[in-house]
Amino acid sequence: MQSIEVSLKLSQLAKELGLNLKGTDCNITGVASLNDAAPGKLSFLKDSKLLDIALHTSAEALIIPKGLSASFPCPVIESDDPYFAFIRISSRFVSHYPVYSEPALSFIHPDATIDPSAQIGPFAIVSPGCTIGPNVLIHSGVKLMENVHIGKDTVVYGNTVVFPGCIIGQNCIIGANTVIGGEGFGFHFAEGRHHKVPQTGIVRIGNNVEIGSCVSIDRGTFTETSIGEGSKIDNQVQIAHNVIIGKHVILVAQAGISGSTTIGDYAVLAGKAGLVGHIHIGTGATIGGGSVVTKSVPDGRFVVGYPAIEHRAWKKQMASLARLPKLSVTIRRILKREQENAKEK
């Protein structure tokens, strides 16, 4: 996303969100943090911890918690969730990076169907059977192989490759250098060597999914690898064949998911978390950073460690490990005393 120059009335922004404006109406030309806010900028106060800064801010206006009583130096919008309101307003002052089209430098097969409002950058390849919906942005160097479908308002950044038959929903963001639908890592050992298992499925990505840069999502062996609606995937994540990811799941950088694992709605995998294959992560479960999960995790559980266990049990283990050096000294003293007593007898 990039900032754009636009001026909006504070009263208009408050009305759009159904929020209450206190003070004089003004023009808002952008958003900023409390410390960086300048005239024309809208900022927010999440709670009273930064109240002193907010009372001396140079911001044109503030979004504050509902019911907070103070003499602010500017008009305010009241909200039950100031940060969420700030995020929603921020979207009015940004746009996707532009696509610099040069049809002569791109290859678009005559059997592809492209909405007139879609934009395709130079050196992109759109293969036969592809369908590209309204307002889609395809940046330079993207390669769409045969029969790829991309829904409206989706953005695909540079040098991404989408393999045949894959389906990307509406309003998605696909980061640069990502591979969707590549070969799954499937082999069978027989007769003294590894034999490749054919990978003939696809990847299906739901609406409103965001995928970072350098992400690899392997296609299903025979059916689908799928990413549910609203899920967000950070940079450098590996998703293997036949993985099923639910709705509104968070996968943080360098997480790795082995084949045929399923992840329930609203689950979270922190950075570098790893899952073995053929297990299930329950709805709302959280996997701690750097953890390795070797068995299924029930709904709502928080697990951490290698192998991953309940967070409370892990904390007890860590506390016990911290006491081991002192305990070791005590044990050595006891053993020495027993040996001395044995010699005296």
C-alpha positions as CSV (number, residue, x, y, z in Angstrom):
1,M,0.0,0.0,0.0
2,Q,1.1,3.6,-0.6
3,S,-0.2,6.9,0.8
4,I,-2.4,9.1,-1.4
5,E,-3.2,12.7,-1.3
6,V,-6.9,13.2,-0.3
7,S,-8.7,15.6,2.1
8,L,-11.8,14.4,3.9
9,K,-14.1,16.0,6.5
10,L,-13.8,14.6,10.0
11,S,-17.6,14.6,10.3
12,Q,-17.9,12.5,7.1
13,L,-15.4,9.9,8.5
14,A,-17.3,9.8,11.8
15,K,-20.6,9.4,10.1
16,E,-19.4,6.5,7.9
17,L,-18.3,4.6,11.0
18,G,-21.4,5.5,13.0
19,L,-19.3,7.3,15.7
20,N,-19.8,10.4,17.7
21,L,-17.8,13.6,16.9
22,K,-17.1,16.1,19.7
23,G,-15.7,19.5,18.7
24,T,-15.4,21.5,15.5
25,D,-15.4,19.8,12.1
26,C,-12.1,19.9,10.2
27,N,-10.3,18.5,7.2
28,I,-8.2,15.4,7.5
29,T,-5.4,14.8,5.0
30,G,-3.8,11.6,6.5
31,V,-3.1,9.6,9.5
32,A,-0.2,9.3,11.9
33,S,0.9,8.1,15.3
34,L,0.5,10.3,18.4
35,N,4.2,11.2,18.4
36,D,4.4,11.9,14.7
37,A,1.0,13.6,14.2
38,A,1.0,17.0,12.6
39,P,-1.7,19.5,11.6
40,G,-4.1,17.8,9.1
41,K,-3.4,14.3,10.5
42,L,-5.7,12.1,12.4
43,S,-4.3,10.0,15.3
44,F,-5.7,7.7,18.0
45,L,-5.5,7.1,21.7
46,K,-6.0,3.4,22.5
47,D,-6.2,3.8,26.3
48,S,-5.3,6.3,29.0
49,K,-1.6,5.1,29.2
50,L,-0.6,7.7,26.6
51,L,-3.0,10.4,27.8
52,D,-0.2,12.9,28.6
53,I,1.1,12.7,25.0
54,A,-2.4,13.0,23.6
55,L,-3.1,16.1,25.6
56,H,-0.2,17.8,23.9
57,T,-0.5,16.3,20.4
58,S,-0.2,18.4,17.2
59,A,-2.8,16.1,15.5
60,E,-5.7,17.8,13.7
61,A,-8.1,15.3,15.5
62,L,-8.0,12.2,17.6
63,I,-10.0,8.9,18.0
64,I,-10.4,8.2,21.7
65,P,-12.0,5.6,23.9
66,K,-15.7,6.2,24.6
67,G,-16.3,7.8,28.0
68,L,-12.7,9.1,28.4
69,S,-13.0,12.5,30.0
70,A,-10.1,15.0,29.3
71,S,-9.5,18.4,27.7
72,F,-8.0,17.5,24.4
73,P,-6.5,20.2,22.2
74,C,-8.4,19.1,19.1
75,P,-11.8,17.6,18.1
76,V,-12.2,13.9,18.9
77,I,-14.2,10.9,17.7
78,E,-15.3,8.5,20.4
79,S,-15.1,4.7,19.7
80,D,-15.4,1.5,21.7
81,D,-12.3,0.3,19.8
82,P,-10.2,3.4,18.8
83,Y,-7.5,1.4,17.1
84,F,-10.0,-0.5,14.9
85,A,-11.7,2.8,13.9
86,F,-8.3,4.2,13.1
87,I,-7.5,1.3,10.9
88,R,-10.7,1.6,9.0
89,I,-10.2,5.3,8.4
90,S,-6.6,4.8,7.4
91,S,-7.7,2.7,4.4
92,R,-9.2,5.9,3.0
93,F,-5.7,7.4,2.7
94,V,-3.9,4.6,1.0
95,S,-4.1,2.7,-2.3
96,H,-2.4,-0.2,-4.0
97,Y,0.8,0.4,-5.9
98,P,0.1,1.3,-9.5
99,V,0.6,-1.2,-12.4
100,Y,2.6,0.3,-15.3
101,S,1.0,-1.4,-18.2
102,E,2.8,-2.0,-21.5
103,P,0.7,-4.5,-23.5
104,A,3.5,-5.0,-26.1
105,L,5.8,-6.4,-23.4
106,S,3.2,-8.8,-21.9
107,F,1.9,-12.1,-23.2
108,I,-1.8,-12.6,-23.0
109,H,-3.2,-15.7,-24.7
110,P,-6.3,-15.0,-26.9
111,D,-8.2,-17.7,-25.0
112,A,-7.8,-15.9,-21.7
113,T,-10.8,-13.8,-20.4
114,I,-9.8,-10.5,-18.9
115,D,-12.1,-7.9,-17.5
116,P,-11.5,-4.5,-19.2
117,S,-10.9,-2.9,-15.8
118,A,-8.1,-5.3,-14.9
119,Q,-4.5,-4.0,-15.3
120,I,-1.6,-6.2,-16.3
121,G,2.0,-5.1,-16.0
122,P,4.9,-5.6,-18.4
123,F,6.5,-9.1,-18.7
124,A,3.5,-10.8,-17.3
125,I,2.2,-14.0,-18.8
126,V,-1.5,-14.9,-18.9
127,S,-1.9,-18.4,-20.3
128,P,-4.9,-20.0,-22.1
129,G,-8.1,-20.5,-20.1
130,C,-7.3,-17.9,-17.5
131,T,-10.1,-15.6,-16.2
132,I,-9.2,-12.3,-14.5
133,G,-12.0,-10.4,-12.8
134,P,-12.8,-6.7,-12.5
135,N,-10.2,-4.3,-11.0
136,V,-7.6,-7.0,-10.6
137,L,-4.0,-5.7,-10.6
138,I,-1.3,-8.1,-12.1
139,H,2.2,-6.6,-11.5
140,S,5.2,-7.1,-13.7
141,G,6.7,-10.6,-14.1
142,V,3.7,-12.5,-12.8
143,K,3.1,-15.8,-14.6
144,L,-0.4,-17.3,-14.6
145,M,-0.4,-20.8,-16.1
146,E,-3.3,-22.5,-17.7
147,N,-6.9,-22.1,-16.4
148,V,-6.1,-19.9,-13.4
149,H,-9.0,-17.9,-12.0
150,I,-8.6,-14.6,-10.1
151,G,-11.6,-12.9,-8.5
152,K,-12.3,-9.2,-8.6
153,D,-10.2,-6.6,-6.7
154,T,-7.3,-9.0,-6.1
155,V,-3.7,-7.8,-6.4
156,V,-0.8,-10.1,-7.4
157,Y,2.6,-8.6,-6.9
158,G,5.7,-9.1,-9.1
159,N,7.2,-12.4,-10.1
160,T,4.6,-14.5,-8.5
161,V,3.8,-17.8,-10.3
162,V,0.4,-19.4,-10.2
163,F,0.2,-23.0,-11.5
164,P,-2.5,-24.5,-13.6
165,G,-6.1,-24.6,-12.4
166,C,-5.6,-22.7,-9.2
167,I,-8.4,-20.4,-8.0
168,I,-7.8,-17.1,-6.1
169,G,-10.8,-15.4,-4.6
170,Q,-11.9,-11.8,-4.4
171,N,-10.1,-8.9,-2.7
172,C,-6.9,-10.9,-2.0
173,I,-3.4,-9.7,-1.9
174,I,-0.6,-12.0,-3.1
175,G,3.0,-10.9,-2.2
176,A,5.9,-10.8,-4.6
177,N,7.9,-14.0,-5.5
178,T,5.2,-16.3,-4.1
179,V,4.4,-19.7,-5.7
180,I,0.9,-21.0,-5.6
181,G,0.2,-24.5,-6.8
182,G,3.7,-25.8,-7.2
183,E,4.6,-29.5,-6.9
184,G,3.8,-31.2,-3.6
185,F,6.8,-33.0,-2.0
186,G,5.5,-36.6,-2.4
187,F,7.7,-39.6,-2.9
188,H,7.4,-43.4,-2.3
189,F,10.5,-45.5,-1.6
190,A,10.7,-48.8,-3.5
191,E,13.2,-50.8,-5.4
192,G,16.1,-48.8,-3.8
193,R,15.0,-45.4,-4.9
194,H,12.4,-42.6,-4.3
195,H,9.5,-42.6,-6.8
196,K,7.6,-39.4,-7.4
197,V,3.9,-39.3,-6.5
198,P,2.0,-37.4,-9.2
199,Q,0.6,-34.1,-7.9
200,T,-2.4,-33.3,-10.0
201,G,-4.7,-31.2,-7.7
202,I,-5.0,-27.4,-7.3
203,V,-4.9,-24.6,-4.7
204,R,-8.1,-22.8,-3.8
205,I,-7.8,-19.5,-2.0
206,G,-10.9,-17.9,-0.5
207,N,-11.9,-14.3,-0.5
208,N,-10.1,-11.5,1.5
209,V,-7.0,-13.7,2.0
210,E,-3.6,-11.9,2.3
211,I,-0.4,-13.8,1.4
212,G,3.1,-12.4,2.0
213,S,6.2,-12.6,-0.2
214,C,8.2,-15.8,-0.9
215,V,5.3,-18.1,0.3
216,S,5.0,-21.6,-1.2
217,I,1.6,-23.2,-1.3
218,D,1.7,-26.7,-2.9
219,R,-1.2,-28.0,-4.8
220,G,-3.1,-31.1,-3.7
221,T,-2.0,-34.5,-4.7
222,F,-5.4,-35.3,-6.3
223,T,-7.8,-32.7,-4.9
224,E,-7.2,-29.3,-3.3
225,T,-5.0,-27.5,-0.9
226,S,-7.2,-24.7,0.4
227,I,-6.9,-21.4,2.3
228,G,-10.1,-20.2,4.0
229,E,-11.7,-16.8,3.8
230,G,-10.0,-14.0,5.6
231,S,-6.9,-15.9,6.5
232,K,-3.6,-14.0,6.7
233,I,-0.2,-15.5,5.8
234,D,3.1,-13.8,6.5
235,N,6.3,-13.9,4.5
236,Q,8.3,-17.2,3.9
237,V,5.6,-19.6,5.0
238,Q,5.5,-23.2,3.6
239,I,2.1,-24.9,3.1
240,A,2.4,-28.5,1.8
241,H,0.0,-30.5,-0.3
242,N,-3.6,-31.4,0.8
243,V,-3.4,-28.9,3.7
244,I,-6.8,-27.4,4.6
245,I,-6.7,-24.1,6.4
246,G,-9.9,-22.6,7.9
247,K,-11.3,-19.1,8.0
248,H,-9.4,-16.2,9.5
249,V,-6.3,-18.2,10.4
250,I,-3.0,-16.3,11.1
251,L,0.3,-17.9,9.9
252,V,3.3,-15.9,11.0
253,A,6.7,-15.8,9.2
254,Q,8.5,-19.1,8.5
255,A,5.8,-21.3,9.8
256,G,5.8,-24.7,8.1
257,I,2.8,-27.0,7.6
258,S,3.3,-30.6,6.5
259,G,1.0,-32.5,4.1
260,S,-2.6,-33.3,4.8
261,T,-2.8,-31.3,8.0
262,T,-5.9,-29.4,8.8
263,I,-6.2,-26.1,10.7
264,G,-9.5,-24.9,12.2
265,D,-10.9,-21.4,12.0
266,Y,-9.2,-18.6,13.9
267,A,-6.2,-20.6,14.8
268,V,-2.8,-18.9,15.1
269,L,0.7,-20.2,14.3
270,A,3.4,-18.0,15.6
271,G,6.8,-17.5,13.8
272,K,8.7,-20.6,12.9
273,A,6.0,-23.0,14.2
274,G,6.1,-26.4,12.5
275,L,3.4,-29.0,12.1
276,V,3.9,-32.6,11.2
277,G,1.6,-34.1,8.6
278,H,-1.8,-35.7,9.1
279,I,-2.8,-33.9,12.3
280,H,-5.6,-31.4,13.1
281,I,-5.2,-28.0,14.8
282,G,-8.5,-27.1,16.5
283,T,-10.6,-24.0,16.1
284,G,-9.0,-21.0,18.0
285,A,-5.9,-22.9,19.0
286,T,-2.5,-21.1,19.3
287,I,0.9,-22.6,18.5
288,G,3.8,-20.8,20.1
289,G,6.8,-19.5,18.2
290,G,9.4,-22.0,17.2
291,S,7.2,-24.9,18.4
292,V,7.0,-28.3,16.7
293,V,3.6,-29.9,16.9
294,T,3.6,-33.7,16.6
295,K,0.0,-34.5,17.5
296,S,-3.4,-33.0,17.1
297,V,-4.3,-30.0,19.2
298,P,-7.9,-29.6,20.6
299,D,-10.0,-26.4,20.1
300,G,-8.8,-23.3,22.0
301,R,-5.6,-24.8,23.3
302,F,-2.3,-22.9,23.6
303,V,0.7,-25.2,23.0
304,V,4.4,-24.4,22.9
305,G,7.8,-26.2,22.8
306,Y,9.3,-29.2,21.1
307,P,7.4,-31.4,21.2
308,A,4.6,-28.9,21.8
309,I,2.7,-29.3,25.0
310,E,0.1,-27.2,27.0
311,H,1.5,-23.7,27.7
312,R,1.0,-24.0,31.5
313,A,2.8,-27.4,31.6
314,W,5.7,-26.0,29.5
315,K,6.1,-23.0,31.9
316,K,6.3,-25.5,34.8
317,Q,9.0,-27.4,32.9
318,M,11.0,-24.3,32.2
319,A,10.8,-23.3,35.9
320,S,12.0,-26.7,36.9
321,L,14.9,-26.5,34.4
322,A,15.9,-23.1,35.8
323,R,16.3,-24.8,39.2
324,L,18.4,-27.7,37.9
325,P,21.9,-26.2,38.4
326,K,21.2,-25.5,42.1
327,L,19.5,-28.9,42.5
328,S,22.5,-30.6,40.9
329,V,24.8,-29.0,43.5
330,T,22.6,-30.1,46.3
331,I,22.4,-33.7,45.0
332,R,26.2,-33.8,44.6
333,R,26.6,-32.7,48.3
334,I,24.2,-35.4,49.4
335,L,26.0,-38.1,47.5
336,K,29.4,-37.0,48.8
337,R,28.1,-37.0,52.3
338,E,26.7,-40.5,51.9
339,Q,30.0,-41.7,50.5
340,E,31.8,-40.3,53.4
341,N,29.4,-41.9,55.9
342,A,29.8,-45.2,54.1
343,K,33.6,-45.0,54.5
344,E,33.3,-44.3,58.2
345,K,31.2,-47.4,58.7
